[in-house]
Amino acid sequence: MGQKLIITDWNDTVIKDSNDNAIFWQITWDEFLRCASHKSLMGKAAKLLPAGLKLRSLMKKQKNGHGLQTEIVQSSYDLFNESVLKDVPLENIQKSVSKYAIRAKKPSNTFHMETFNALLRCKTMDNSQIAIVTAACEDGVRAILNIMKSEDYFDFICGSELDKNEDGTALGIRLKNYDDKHSAIVDLFKETEPDTEKTVYLGDDARDAKSFDVLSYRIKRFVVAPGADEKFKEYMSGRYGWKVRTPGPSEKDVYKALTMD
């Protein structure tokens, strides 16, 4: 018999808003300051300003739900990779990510703390395996969890990856798990062989619903994150009935929804 597995999204489920948007801004600003301080890099510094403004516009569209989300997100990644991240030394990127993580340490500003604490409680009290499957940059997720001294509570983290050149510079962040989280979850099932009767999915939007729909025969129930839109909660409850839990905002409510048989 396999172990209990909790699969959770990251953006807007455990952490507020988009992890990557904040990281993109931090790296863009730090790279602008670096280039502006070197005469040989002034050309790139000048290009970073319009690129940053365009990136901001794309992120605003993404946050407000305008247009095709996949295309907007991919456009943000393409612009960031080509105009900002390409050929930046990896150590500089890590410094920027660390700066972001330090700011993100303020739980009330960053985390859905009740949900976050409920997940940690599932690990300590029920010995559940916990997997984060997200489109967010994996390096950013790990940096935040590390500074919160909680990375060890999460058994698996699968997110977008930072591709590297052989010379120790960045090639770009490769967007993963945006529209096909279920593919990553299938690979996770192969690795963990969890107990189907003890597998729970925690999510907040249509992409999570799609993954649950594809894999509902392998997942006992779906827990709608308290921060999810009310229409999404109604949709999930109406479509899947008893397989869905819509807990209140307290840690106790979320924990109960994640552990109730």
N, C-alpha and C positions, 0 to 999 in steps of 0.2 A: 504494500500500500504506500503510495507516494505521500509526500509532505504537503501541507497546505501552502498555497501560493497566492499572493496578492499582487496583481498587475496594476500599476498606477501610471497615469499620465503625470506630467510635470507642470507645464504652463497652464495657469488658471485653475489648476487642481491642487497642487501642493504649494506653488509659488504664484504670486499675483502677477497678472499681465504676462509679457513675453520675456523669458530669460535672455534670448538672443538679441532682442532690440536694445536692451541696456548694455550688453557686452559690445555690440557693434558701435554704439555711441562712445563707449569708453576707449576702445581701440582707435577709433577714428580721431578723437580728440588728442590722445597721446601721440599718435603718429603725426598729426598736424604740428604739435609742439616740437617733436623731434626733427621733422623736416625743416620747419621754420628757423631752427637754430643752426642749420648748416647751409652755407651758400650753394653747395653742390646739389642740395635737395629742395631748393626753393621752388623749382618747377612743379614738383609733386605736391608741395604744400599748397600752392595756388590752386591745383586741381582738386584738392581734398575739400575745399569749401563748397563748390557747387555740387560735388558728389555727395557730401554730407547733407545738403539741403534736399537733394533729390531722394536720398535714402530716407530722410525724415518724412517726406511726402508719402513714399510707399508704405512706411510703417504706420502712418496715420490712417491710410486707406485700409490696411490690414486690420488695425484695431477697430475701425468703424464698420468693418464687414462689407466694404464696397467691392464689387467686381468678383472675379473668380479668385478665391483665396490662394489656390495652388500657384496660379500665375503670378500673383502679387508677391507671395513669399519667395518664389524662385527668382523673380526679378530683383528682390532685395538682396538675396544671396549672390546673384551674379554681379550686381553693381558693387557690393561690398568686396567681393573677392578680387575683382579686376581693378577697382579704383583705390582700394585701401589696403587690403591684406596681402596681396601678391608681393612676394620677395621681402616681406618684413621679417626681421630676425625672430626666431621662435622665443627667445628669452624676453624680447620686448612684449610679445603677445601674452606670455605668462604673467608678466608684471601687470599688464592692463587687466587681465582676468582676475588677478589677485586683488587689485584695487576695487574692482566691481564687487568681488565677494566680501570684502571688508565692509563696504557700504550695505550690502545685502544682509549683513549680520543683524541689522536692526529688525527683529522679527515682525513687529507690528507694521512696518512699512513694506515688507517683502513677502512674508509667508502667510498662508492660511494656517495659522499656528494650531488651531484645533484639529485640522486634518493631519498636519505634520505630526503632532504629538500622538494622535490616534494610531498612525502607522508605526511609530516607534514602540508604542504600547503593544501592538500586535506582535512585534518582534520579541520584546522582552517577556511578555506574559504568555504568549501562545506559541512561541518559536516558529512563527510563520516565515516562509521565504518571501522577500519583497523585491519586486522587479520594477524598475522605472523604464518605461518604453516611451520615448518622446522624440519629437523633431528638433528639440533644443540641442545646442552644442554640448556634447558630452563633457568636454573639458570644463565648461562653465558650471554644469550641474555638479561635477565632482568638486570643483573649487568651493562652491557654496557649502556643500555637505561637509567638506573637510574643515572649513573655518567654523562650522557649527558643531564640529566634533561628532558627527553622526554618520559619516560615510560607511562605517562598518555595519550599520544597521541594514544597509541595502545590499542584497546578495548579487543583484544584476543591474547594470545601468547600460542601456542601449540608446544612443542618441546620434546626432549628426557629428561627423568626424572631421578633424583638422588634417588635411593632406599636407605633406611636407616635401620640400625639395631635398636633394642629397646634400646641398651646401648648408643646411640648417636654417633655411628660411621657409616661409609659408607659401603654399601653392593656393590654398583656399579651403573653405569649410564646405564639405560635401553634404548637402541636404539629404537626410534620411528619415524614414518613418513618418512622412507627412500624410500621404494618402493611403499608405499600405502598411500600417502598423501590424496588421494581422500576419504579414510575412515574418516580421521580427518575432512575433509571439509564437508562431509555429516553430521557429528555430529554438525558441526558449523552451517550449514543451519537449522538444527532442532532447534537450540538454538536461532538463530537470525531472521529467516524467512525473509531474505532480498528480495528486489525487483529484480527479475531475469533480468529485463531490465536495471538494474543499478549495476550489479555485474561484477567486473573486476578481472582478475588474472594477477599478475606480477611475472614473473619467468625467468629462464635463461638456463634450461637444459631439457634433455629427461624425467626426472621424473616429472617435471612440465607439460610437454607436455602430458604425459600419464594421469595425473590427469585432465587436461583440456579436453582431448579426452573423458574420461569417463563421465565427468560432463558438457560437452559443451551445453547441453540443459538447464542447470541452470545458465550458465555464458555467459554474452553478448559478451565479447571479452577478448583476451589474449594480454597483453603488454609485449613484449620481453625486458628484462632489457638491457640497453645500454652496460653493460659489458659482455654480452653473446657473444659466438663464432659466427663469421659471417656465418658459415655453418648452425648453428642452426637458425639464423634469416631467412636465405633463405629457410630452410626446413619448418618453421612455416608459412611463407608467402605463399609458394607454396601449402601447404596442406590445410590451412584454409582460405586463401584469405582475404576477407573483415573483417573477425572476428579478424584479427591480426593487431596490431600496432607495428612498429619498430621505436621508437623515436630516435632522435639524443641525444647526451650526455648532453645537457644543462638541467637545472632545468625546464625551460619553456617548452622544448620539452616533457619531461617526464610528467609534470603536464597536458599538453594538451592531451597527449595520454590517461592518466588515467581518464580524465573528459569529453572528447569529446563524445557526444551522437552519 
